[in-house]
Amino acid sequence: MTDPVPRPAPQADRDSVPFWEGVEAGELRVQQCDACGRLRWPPREICGRCRSTASTWRALSGAGRIDSWIVAHQVFHPAFADSVPYTVLQVAVDEQPDIQMIGLYEGEGEPAFGMAVRAVFVRGSNGAMLVHWTPSPG
Amino acid sequence: MAVMQGFRDRVAIAGIGYTEFSKNSKVSTLTLATRAIAAAVADAGLEMDDVDGLATHRVGDSALPATVVHALGLRDPKWLLDLFGGGSASHSVVGQAALAIAAGVADTVVCYRAINARSEFRMGGTGRPLVDAAETQYQAPYGYMAPPQQFAMMARAHMEKYGTTAEQLGAVAVTQRGHAAMNERAMMRHPITLDDYLASRWIVEPFRLFDCCLETDVAVALVLTSAERARDLQRPSVLIRGIAWGGGFTLYSSDRPDSTRSAAADLAPRLFEQAGVGPRDIDVAELYDCFTYSVLVQLEDYGFCKKGEGGPFFESGATALGGSIPVNTHGGFLSEGYAHGLNHIAEAVSQLRGSAADRQVEGAEIALSTSQPGYIAGNTSALILRRAP
């Protein structure tokens, strides 16, 4: 389907460029603290737990579970006028569930709390690669 | 604790002022601001030249204090505050002004909020430019960019975890509409039933139209001065008993609790300690109701009922006028209109003055008024007010 106007493209900031480069390459990359091992996302220099500023980018498996979801009916942005109703998920990633990501649901039927999903990489109408989530049985 | 108790009851809200709540004010936010400020100063029995401080919160949508101060001809303001922030900042502004007065930096400060949130800058997000925030890049590409969506996400999690029902969300909308019917300022005064609620169109599931607050053009202003000075003014004194600030949890906070808990749960104990009261002492509560769900989560997180029981508690009738803890006696944002937090404080003042007419909570002495409970913006604030003895 063609969107009436282009959807908002991700506007990377100086911290998030490596994340969006990862998405473009089909990977969900987050930082891992070199000192305490904790994962962090969205990208930032300092670890909120041990305050180390040393970190390494690491690819996640892309597996997660649905923490919550909504079905959008009201059109808040003209790019989505022909897409409503659409389902948006809040997904807790398996490696560290307090890392939660927003993304569109690519699946049949109603989502459910705790449902296993996996990230899929979809190129949007504006040319940017985005992260959607699809049911991942078993 | 000594410092906090030293602040207790030292500052009063001496005047309140409103413009009309409407869908199209046909005037600028500057004009709305000066009208509400003039009304509040007159209500207090003061002269405009008594005002030596102004404060507001904005999200880039309104006249700034430095502009308003010149429009009013106030030549030498001693204290101005222009706070960027939405509903989580509303009560913060009043708290900051109270600190400035208690510290002797200013004598009389007017806090105001002037918005054309329907005719110029739709607060609900429809057609609005994307928010300039770091997290927008992770949300807007997926069509997730508006407050109703963000609160619906939290509400769904609560429904899943605690069994909160659509009927319980609906009880908030129906009850508050009933209160608004007794409020001549309210925009929406015709009663609604639970069936009307359930039949209203989806905005973003699980929210229907009647889960969402009104978008309103309005200004509300509050005059703050020292308790000592307020004693000599024409209105019964309403004292600031406690003010507290809290952090919040955005979706991107490290170690965040689950989505069903708001930062009000952290703020509430220090607010009550500061005020020297507990939830049972509160006679009336004006809780930030951008959406029905935010009322339920605050009833839990401020300790009026157990965690997870906000829905059944509201459904029991406890929060209606005549109940044990009447909530949003003016109808709230859902039915009176949306002044971004300040109309909740103004209503609390009316209740404590005993001037709330048909919706008066008999013998109200202590009120709680809260801001957005810390979802999304990552901060929150709340006030406890009392009638001067």
Interface residues (C-beta under 8 A of the other chain):
Chain A: R7 P8 A9 P10 Q11 A12 D13 D15 S16 W20 R38 R40 W41 P42 G48 R49 D67 S68 W69 I70 V71 A72 H73 Q74 V75 F76 H77 P78 A79 F80 S83 P85 Y86 V88 Q90 D98 Q100 M101 I102 G103 L104 F113 G124 A128 L130
Chain B: G124 G125 T126 G127 R128 L130 A134 E135 T136 Q137 Y138 Q139 A140 P141 Y142 G143 Y144 M145 A146 P148 Q149 A152 M153 M154 R156 A157 E160 K161 R201 W202 I203 V204 E205 P206 L251 Y252 S254 D255 R256 D258 S259
